[in-house]
Amino acid sequence: MDVFVINDVWTLSKGTHDGLPLLVRFRQGLDIDSGRRLIPHQLKITWGFEDAVDQGLPSEAEERSLEDFENHLIPELERDSQSALAVVITNNGRRSWYIYTNDVEEFSRRLHAIPQKEDPYPIDIALTRNEAWQFYTDIVKNCS
């Protein structure tokens, strides 16, 4: 079975969007050809901030919660290259993680398996079939 190799080299790009701070973090050098073939589905997980401060960025407490969520989520999703986190965008009171996966049902099982705090994580999930990986290639092109 082919395995998608996940590169752990990240780039952070800063700018503005609609007059608010924009932070874009993305993995460099993901193999787009393999990605198109092996993990064609794009999922977006979005967390709307309860305590947006400093023009739509998270408070320190919320940033810790966001980091905790990501630190539990990503190892679970990426453990056997079933999914790969490609892009993280923070802007206008929310953070979105863009993840490519080969199996949406397995992604859902793994997402629900991560440890929760007292309340469920305040996230929304959207799925698109993005076989061309156009979103990722546009981010790399525009933010490099």
C-alpha positions, 0 to 999 in steps of 0.5 A, a space after each residue: 500500500 502506498 503511504 503519504 509521506 508527511 513533511 514536518 517543515 512549516 512556514 508562518 505567513 502574516 498579513 491582513 484580511 478585511 483589515 484584521 490580522 491574518 496568520 497562515 501556517 502551512 506545511 512546505 513540500 507536501 507531495 501534491 501528486 501523491 496527495 491527489 492520489 492518496 488523500 483526496 478529501 479536504 476537511 476544514 475544522 473551524 473553531 470560533 473564538 469565545 474570547 477574541 481579542 486584539 482584532 480577532 486573535 484568540 486570548 491567551 487562555 483560548 490559544 492554550 485550548 487551541 494548542 491542546 486540541 491540535 496537539 491531541 488531534 494531529 497525532 491521532 489523524 496522522 499516525 499512519 498517514 491516513 490524514 495530513 494537516 496541510 494549512 492552519 489559518 487564524 483570522 477574524 475570531 476563528 481558526 481553521 485547520 485544513 486537513 486532507 484525508 483518504 477516508 472521511 469515516 475513519 477521520 470522523 472516528 479518530 476525531 471523536 476518539 481524541 480526549 475532550 475537556 468537560 465540554 465538547 470542542 467548539 468546532 464545525 467541520 466541512 468536507 470538500 472533494 479537492 482532488 487537485 489540492 488547489 487550495 493548498 497549492 494556492 496557499 503555498 504560492 501566495 504565502 511563500 
